[in-house]
Amino acid sequence: MNERAMKGLLIDLDGTLYHGTTMIDGADRLIHYLRNESIPYRFVTNNSASSPEEVANRLEAMGIPATSEDVCTSAQATAQYVAGLQPKASVYVIGESGLHEAIQDAGLRITDQFPDFVVQGIDRNLSYERIAQAVRYIREGATYILTNPDLLLPSTNGLIPGAGSIGAMLKAASGKEPVLIGKPSSILMDYSLTQLGVPNQDTWVVGDNIATDIAAGIAADCGTLLVLTGLTTAANYSSYSEAARCKPDLICESLEALIQTVSNHR
């Protein structure tokens, strides 16, 4: 049993609190418990397409209490990272509304000509012309930032290519490695810790994916707790942990078990 205190939680979403548009049993009770006990938490997602308001509305529609202030997205972390490197920088964006909004909110300037940075996330209306421009700018010296490495993401029609798949094309064509923001990178986690206001030694990362959630928590020196509610199950745990080359500090079979674990670690 890991005795690190649980004074704050960074919680994954898809596979941890819901599947598609269906809440996982206990997700609403978990959030009510955290609120009632005044335990700080943030929802942390690699999603760069949606704004925090859109993510919160989606959770509320499933019955999971949420506000936009509870949400930390890879788009927000990306924008803050770029602004920290170069305030008011010019940015060529491949992405959807959530990424555009985050870039503008950070005081950065979106441009289609001679950018300082190429920032790329998921873009379901992407054209070959915009890919070609991005490659040209990266090869000419623009810093390439990738919001998240997810190769696939769920949709109503099954799995579709994610930001990582677009990134694989940009990387191959430009010959440049991107700066990775989303899980398993610690950059998204560091941004989320700042929003949470709890030191990493007292914060636990909760998720269902060893290769992203748990690896990111380890990279940020947080406690890590795997829930067997989504991608990882008791049957595939050994193979997944071996492939990811890491293991969580704790494992909970359900969200009800997670509530009890948090209570035991107060």
Secondary structure, DSSP 4 states (H G I P E B T S, - for coil): ------SEEEE--BTTTEETTEEPTTHHHHHHHHHHTT--EEEEE---SS-HHHHHHHHHHHT----GGGEEEHHHHHHHHHHHHSTT-EEEEES-HHHHHHHHHTT-EE-SSS-SEEEE---TT--HHHHHHHHHHHHTTPEEEES---SEEEETTEEEE-HHHHHHHHHHHH--PPEE-STTSHHHHHHHHHHHTS-GGGEEEEES-IIIIIHHHHHTT-EEEEETTSS--TTTHHHHHHHHT---SEEESSHHHHHHHHHHT-
